[in-house]
């Protein structure tokens, strides 16, 4: 059942969980005002984004799909080429020197410590890609020919899967191999396009009037 709340503001960053939150709230036909801020992590009560501001209440996070989250964090912050060419420059861009370097290295250290704690520090890229392939295969088999994972109506699971898959498909990395793993499953690709078209396009009023903040498109 859709949550019975009146939404005043949702504070997001450019990540899969943020997109998953937006998708789910739109599936519930809730009014959403998006606010993208470089310091969103430090405004969150848990130190994580996204978080939702509803009246006087603040609620952070939407549970991730663990395998996708680990894989994306690993590639973005544990692969040296990606870190140097994309992750550090993108993460540090809102800040001036020397804070930009300090925060980027702090983020990298935090992610690598997390990867060590969950047993991923010793993996190589091929093993990470294989984990993603297995996850995509399981999702593809579960989805089958249905429009959504539980047949005709989208749920929290659909929003979560969309957020992670869409981010993988549209995020620029030093290699396209991760996105190609998703593209090899035509039903998952069609699933992402379906949700994007159904919940993130406003052909009548224009996207800006509804505060969309999805970023790149699959179309």
Secondary structure, DSSP 8 states (H G I E B T S, - for coil): --------EEEE-SSHHHHHHHHHHHHTT----EEE-TTHHHHSTTS-S-EEEETTEEEE-----HHHHHHHHHHHHHSHHHIIIIIHHHHHTTS-TTHHHHHHHHHHHHHHHHHHHTT-TT--HHHHHHHHHHHHHHHHHHHTTSSBTTBTS--HHHHHHHHHHHHHHHS--S-SHHHHHHHT-HHHHHHHHHHHHHHS--TTT-GGGGT----S---
